[in-house]
């Protein structure tokens, strides 16, 4: 019940509206080359343009959400998404479809930027991001199961995205006028913190996302041509995989920060690399289904921790937005990279290359998680590994706040003290002055 009361549902809704287009990319692109006079390559280019537009919104607006206001910017983005995707779904003119997709992509990226910025300022960003991934996974699964029964029109998935933006619009009234109203935002103005860690995370997440979507872009062809599945069986595998993804998100929400972020990010990425090898090299329906379901179970788990890790680098959410935009760039380039790799090295060779790349980027991502501690620290607190924040200990024991270093303070060196030599002196001081005066420690009270 506490989790339900503290989850920022308006932000989750805006997050869902912004993240839905990448989740529906396979069906969106797949219907463009069947409902419109476009080749498969041209349809993929339209999808890439949509995601590039979404990513550009994040890069342009990462530092402007606070100035424009979360409510205003979210409404602006949702309006663009509704108008752009709605117009693209109602026309068969290719230039109009492209323009609508690009306009809608910018709107989706704007909504994602607002959601990422505000989630980063939450007390528990991992819970909020996990709820958002759960919501968008459930909605995307419903669309995948429903749209095939409504026809082969190219506009159906685009209309689903537009209607989602329209449905989320009323909830933006509960967003604050600006992110600067939060205490965390007021205390973290200035240049980007953790520049090196943030840059490393952005670059590695771009590569991580590219590898995921390289496989996603050709998974349908692998299932049909190499694993020997039919259309109905392939659809069933993808539906079960999406359901497994929901279970993965629920597991991530239940675990929360208990495992930190380094282990889920590093070990999870290594397991995903193995799943990609299994899926890409599958020659039987069982092997293909096993790889796809396991991969889709792990992918949202690791993604939720990566979002939380990016949010922990800056309470104003700028790194969360920039890392999310870098992920969108990887998503946009993924299908093209997968097609090129599979054409040059075959599906199995593509899987080995992608898996090797994931293992390489897992190392710096894990290092960032270890270096930053995986979560933001409150001002004036130090969190012991697996322990209680020192500020809470100080408040409970009466220790003056002056002995608790501020965030960013240099760590004190650890030195060895020979306790044998001064033992008699300490004992004498203890006997004559009492323990409090001998130790020089203030008492628990004001006297």
C-alpha positions in Angstrom: 0.0 0.0 0.0 2.9 2.4 0.8 4.4 1.8 -2.7 1.0 2.6 -4.3 0.7 5.8 -2.3 4.2 7.1 -3.0 4.4 6.1 -6.7 4.1 9.3 -8.9 1.4 8.1 -11.2 1.2 11.3 -13.4 4.9 10.9 -14.1 4.4 7.2 -14.9 1.7 8.1 -17.3 3.8 10.6 -19.1 6.7 8.1 -19.1 4.4 5.6 -20.8 3.3 8.0 -23.5 6.9 8.9 -24.3 8.3 5.3 -24.3 5.5 3.7 -26.2 6.8 4.5 -29.8 10.1 2.5 -29.3 8.2 -0.4 -27.9 5.9 -0.5 -30.9 8.6 0.1 -33.4 8.6 -3.4 -35.0 4.9 -3.3 -35.7 5.0 0.3 -36.8 7.8 -0.2 -39.3 6.4 -3.6 -40.4 3.1 -2.0 -41.4 4.6 0.9 -43.2 6.0 -1.3 -46.0 2.8 -3.2 -46.4 0.3 -0.4 -46.2 2.3 2.1 -48.1 4.4 2.1 -51.2 7.6 1.8 -49.2 10.4 -0.9 -49.3 11.5 -2.5 -46.1 14.6 -0.4 -46.0 12.6 2.8 -46.5 10.1 1.8 -43.8 13.1 1.2 -41.5 14.4 4.7 -42.4 11.1 6.2 -41.3 11.3 4.4 -38.0 14.8 5.6 -37.5 13.8 9.2 -38.3 11.0 8.9 -35.7 13.4 7.8 -33.0 16.1 10.3 -34.0 13.6 13.1 -33.7 12.7 11.7 -30.2 16.3 11.6 -29.2 16.9 15.2 -30.4 14.1 16.4 -28.2 16.0 15.0 -25.2 19.3 16.6 -26.2 17.7 20.0 -26.8 15.5 20.1 -23.7 17.6 18.4 -21.1 18.5 21.7 -19.4 15.3 23.6 -20.2 12.6 21.6 -18.4 13.2 23.6 -15.2 12.8 26.9 -17.0 9.8 26.0 -19.1 8.0 24.1 -16.4 7.2 20.4 -16.3 3.5 20.8 -16.8 3.7 23.1 -19.8 6.4 21.1 -21.5 4.6 17.8 -21.0 1.4 19.2 -22.5 3.4 20.6 -25.4 5.0 17.2 -26.1 1.7 15.3 -25.7 0.0 17.7 -28.1 2.7 17.2 -30.7 2.5 13.5 -30.3 -1.2 13.4 -30.7 -1.2 15.7 -33.7 1.8 14.1 -35.4 1.0 10.4 -35.0 -2.7 11.1 -35.5 -2.1 12.8 -38.8 0.3 10.1 -39.9 -2.3 7.4 -39.1 -5.1 9.1 -41.2 -3.2 9.6 -44.5 -1.5 7.4 -47.1 0.6 10.1 -48.6 4.2 9.1 -47.8 5.5 12.7 -47.2 2.7 13.4 -44.8 3.3 10.1 -42.9 7.0 10.9 -42.6 6.4 14.4 -41.4 3.8 13.2 -38.9 6.1 10.5 -37.6 8.9 13.0 -37.1 6.6 15.5 -35.4 5.2 12.9 -33.2 8.6 11.6 -32.4 9.7 15.0 -31.2 6.6 15.1 -29.0 7.3 11.7 -27.6 10.8 12.7 -26.8 9.6 15.8 -25.1 7.3 13.8 -22.8 10.1 11.3 -22.1 12.4 14.3 -21.2 9.9 15.7 -18.7 9.3 12.3 -17.1 13.0 11.5 -16.8 13.7 14.9 -15.3 11.0 14.6 -12.6 11.6 10.9 -11.9 15.3 11.8 -11.1 14.1 14.2 -8.4 11.9 11.6 -6.7 13.0 10.1 -3.4 13.1 6.6 -5.0 13.7 7.0 -8.8 14.1 3.2 -9.3 10.5 2.6 -8.1 9.1 5.3 -10.4 11.1 4.1 -13.4 10.1 0.5 -12.7 6.4 1.5 -12.6 6.8 3.3 -15.9 8.4 0.3 -17.6 5.7 -2.0 -16.2 3.0 0.4 -17.6 4.5 0.7 -21.0 5.2 -3.0 -21.3 1.6 -3.8 -20.4 0.2 -1.3 -22.8 2.6 -2.4 -25.7 1.6 -6.0 -25.0 -2.1 -5.1 -25.3 -1.5 -3.3 -28.6 0.5 -6.2 -30.0 -2.4 -8.6 -29.1 -5.2 -6.3 -30.3 -3.9 -4.6 -33.5 -3.5 -7.8 -35.6 -7.2 -8.4 -35.3 -8.1 -4.9 -36.6 -6.5 -5.2 -40.1 -3.3 -4.4 -41.8 -3.5 -0.6 -41.9 -0.3 1.2 -41.3 -2.2 3.7 -39.1 -3.3 1.4 -36.3 -0.1 1.4 -34.2 0.3 5.2 -34.9 -3.3 5.8 -33.8 -2.6 3.8 -30.6 0.3 6.1 -29.7 -1.8 9.2 -30.5 -4.7 8.0 -28.4 -2.3 7.3 -25.5 -1.0 10.8 -25.6 -4.5 12.1 -25.6 -5.5 10.0 -22.6 -2.5 11.1 -20.6 -3.1 14.8 -21.2 -5.6 15.3 -18.3 -3.1 13.9 -15.8 -0.5 16.6 -16.5 -2.5 19.0 -14.4 -1.0 17.2 -11.4 2.6 18.0 -12.5 4.4 21.0 -10.9 4.8 24.2 -12.8 8.6 23.7 -12.7 11.2 21.3 -11.4 12.8 24.0 -9.5 10.1 23.6 -6.8 11.8 20.5 -5.4 14.5 20.9 -2.7 16.8 18.7 -4.6 16.6 20.9 -7.7 17.3 24.0 -5.7 20.4 22.6 -4.1 21.9 21.2 -7.3 21.9 24.2 -9.6 25.1 24.7 -11.7 27.2 22.6 -14.0 26.5 18.9 -14.6 27.9 16.7 -11.8 29.7 13.5 -12.3 30.7 14.5 -15.9 33.1 11.6 -16.5 30.7 9.0 -15.1 27.7 10.5 -17.0 29.6 10.6 -20.3 30.8 7.0 -19.9 27.3 5.9 -19.0 25.8 7.7 -22.0 28.2 6.2 -24.5 27.9 2.7 -23.1 24.1 2.8 -22.9 24.0 3.9 -26.6 26.0 0.8 -27.5 23.9 -1.3 -25.1 20.7 -0.1 -26.7 22.1 -0.6 -30.2 22.9 -4.2 -29.5 19.4 -4.9 -28.1 17.6 -3.4 -31.0 20.0 -4.9 -33.6 18.6 -8.3 -32.6 15.0 -6.9 -32.1 15.0 -5.6 -35.6 15.7 -9.0 -37.2 14.1 -11.3 -34.6 11.1 -11.8 -36.8 13.2 -12.9 -39.8 15.3 -15.2 -37.6 12.1 -16.9 -36.3 10.6 -17.3 -39.8 13.6 -18.2 -41.9 16.0 -19.9 -39.6 14.0 -21.3 -36.7 11.2 -22.5 -38.9 8.2 -20.8 -37.1 5.0 -19.8 -38.9 3.4 -16.4 -38.5 1.0 -17.5 -35.8 3.7 -19.3 -33.8 6.0 -16.3 -34.1 3.3 -14.0 -32.8 2.7 -16.3 -29.9 6.4 -16.3 -29.0 6.5 -12.5 -29.0 3.4 -12.3 -26.9 4.8 -14.7 -24.3 8.1 -12.8 -24.4 6.3 -9.5 -23.6 4.5 -11.2 -20.7 7.9 -12.4 -19.5 9.1 -8.8 -19.7 6.3 -7.8 -17.4 7.4 -10.4 -14.9 10.9 -9.1 -15.2 9.8 -5.5 -14.4 7.8 -6.8 -11.4 10.9 -8.6 -10.2 13.0 -5.5 -10.6 10.4 -3.5 -8.6 10.4 -6.1 -5.9 14.1 -6.2 -5.6 14.5 -2.4 -5.7 17.9 -1.3 -4.5 18.6 -4.4 -2.3 21.2 -5.7 -4.7 22.6 -2.2 -5.5 22.9 -1.4 -9.2 26.3 -2.8 -10.1 25.3 -6.4 -9.9 22.0 -6.1 -11.9 23.7 -4.0 -14.5 26.9 -6.1 -14.9 25.5 -9.6 -14.4 22.2 -8.8 -16.2 24.1 -7.5 -19.3 26.2 -10.7 -19.4 23.2 -12.9 -19.2 21.5 -10.8 -22.0 24.6 -11.4 -24.1 24.1 -15.2 -23.7 20.4 -14.9 -24.6 21.3 -13.0 -27.8 23.7 -15.8 -28.9 20.9 -18.4 -28.3 18.3 -16.4 -30.2 20.5 -15.5 -33.1 21.9 -19.0 -33.6 18.5 -20.8 -33.0 17.6 -23.4 -35.7 14.6 -24.9 -33.9 11.4 -23.2 -32.5 12.3 -24.3 -28.9 15.7 -22.7 -29.0 14.4 -19.5 -30.5 11.5 -19.2 -28.0 13.9 -19.9 -25.1 16.3 -17.2 -26.2 13.6 -14.6 -26.9 11.7 -15.1 -23.7 14.8 -15.1 -21.5 16.1 -12.0 -23.3 12.8 -10.1 -22.9 12.7 -11.1 -19.2 16.1 -9.7 -18.5 16.1 -6.6 -20.8 13.6 -4.4 -18.8 15.2 -5.4 -15.5 18.6 -4.1 -16.5 17.0 -1.1 -18.3 15.2 -0.1 -15.1 18.5 -0.1 -13.1 20.3 1.9 -15.9 17.5 4.5 -15.7 17.8 4.7 -12.0 21.6 4.9 -12.2 21.4 7.8 -14.7 18.9 9.5 -12.4 21.3 9.1 -9.4 24.0 11.1 -11.2 22.0 14.4 -11.1 18.9 15.2 -9.0 17.8 17.7 -11.7 17.5 14.8 -14.1 19.8 16.2 -16.8 21.9 13.0 -17.0 18.8 10.9 -17.0 17.6 12.8 -20.0 20.9 12.7 -21.8 21.4 9.0 -21.2 17.9 8.3 -22.3 18.5 10.3 -25.5 21.7 8.3 -26.1 19.6 5.1 -25.7 17.2 6.4 -28.3 20.0 7.0 -30.7 21.1 3.4 -30.2 17.5 2.2 -30.7 17.3 4.2 -33.9 20.5 2.7 -35.3 19.8 -0.8 -34.1 17.6 -2.2 -36.9 20.0 -1.0 -39.6 23.0 -2.4 -37.7 21.3 -5.7 -37.3 20.5 -5.9 -41.0 24.0 -5.1 -42.0 25.6 -7.5 -39.6 23.3 -10.4 -40.5 23.9 -9.8 -44.2 27.6 -9.9 -43.7 28.1 -12.5 -41.0 24.8 -14.4 -40.9 22.4 -14.4 -37.9 24.7 -16.6 -35.7 27.7 -14.4 -36.5 25.7 -11.3 -35.8 24.7 -12.8 -32.4 28.4 -13.4 -31.5 29.4 -9.8 -32.4 26.5 -8.3 -30.4 27.2 -10.5 -27.4 30.9 -9.6 -27.5 30.0 -5.9 -27.6 27.7 -6.2 -24.7 30.3 -7.9 -22.6 32.7 -5.1 -23.4 30.3 -2.3 -22.4 29.2 -4.1 -19.3 32.6 -3.4 -17.7 32.4 0.4 -17.8 28.7 0.5 -16.9 29.4 -1.7 -13.9 32.3 0.6 -12.9 30.0 3.7 -13.0 27.5 1.9 -10.8 30.2 1.0 -8.3 31.8 4.4 -8.4 28.6 6.4 -7.8 27.2 4.0 -5.2 24.1 3.4 -7.3 21.9 6.1 -5.7 22.0 9.8 -4.9 23.0 10.8 -1.3 21.1 13.3 0.7 23.1 16.5 1.7 25.1 15.9 4.8 24.8 12.1 4.8 27.2 9.2 4.2 25.8 5.8 3.5 27.8 2.9 4.7 27.8 -0.2 2.4 24.7 -2.1 3.4 24.2 0.1 6.5 22.3 3.1 7.7 23.0 6.7 6.6 25.4 8.3 9.0 23.1 11.3 9.4 20.4 9.1 10.7 22.8 7.5 13.2 23.9 11.0 14.3 20.3 12.1 14.8 19.6 9.1 16.9 22.7 9.3 19.1 23.1 13.0 19.5 26.3 13.3 17.5 26.7 16.9 16.4 26.2 17.4 12.7 29.5 19.0 12.3 31.3 15.6 12.3 29.3 14.3 9.4 31.0 15.3 6.1 29.0 16.9 3.4 28.4 15.3 0.0 31.4 15.6 -2.2 33.9 16.0 0.7 37.2 14.3 0.3 37.4 11.0 2.0 39.7 11.0 5.1 42.8 8.7 4.8 42.9 5.6 6.9 46.0 5.5 9.1 47.2 2.9 11.5 47.5 3.9 15.2 49.8 2.1 17.6 47.5 1.6 20.6 50.1 -0.1 22.8 52.4 2.9 23.6 49.8 5.4 24.8 47.7 2.8 26.5 48.8 3.8 30.0 48.3 7.5 29.3 44.8 6.9 28.1 44.0 4.7 31.1 45.3 7.4 33.4 43.3 10.1 31.8 40.3 7.9 32.0 40.8 7.3 35.7 41.3 10.9 36.6 38.9 12.8 34.3 36.3 10.2 33.4 35.5 8.7 30.0 33.7 11.7 28.5 36.5 14.3 29.3 39.3 11.8 28.4 37.8 11.1 25.0 36.9 14.7 24.3 33.5 13.7 23.0 30.5 16.0 23.5 27.6 14.6 25.5 24.2 13.7 24.2 22.6 16.9 25.6 23.2 20.6 25.2 25.1 20.9 28.5 
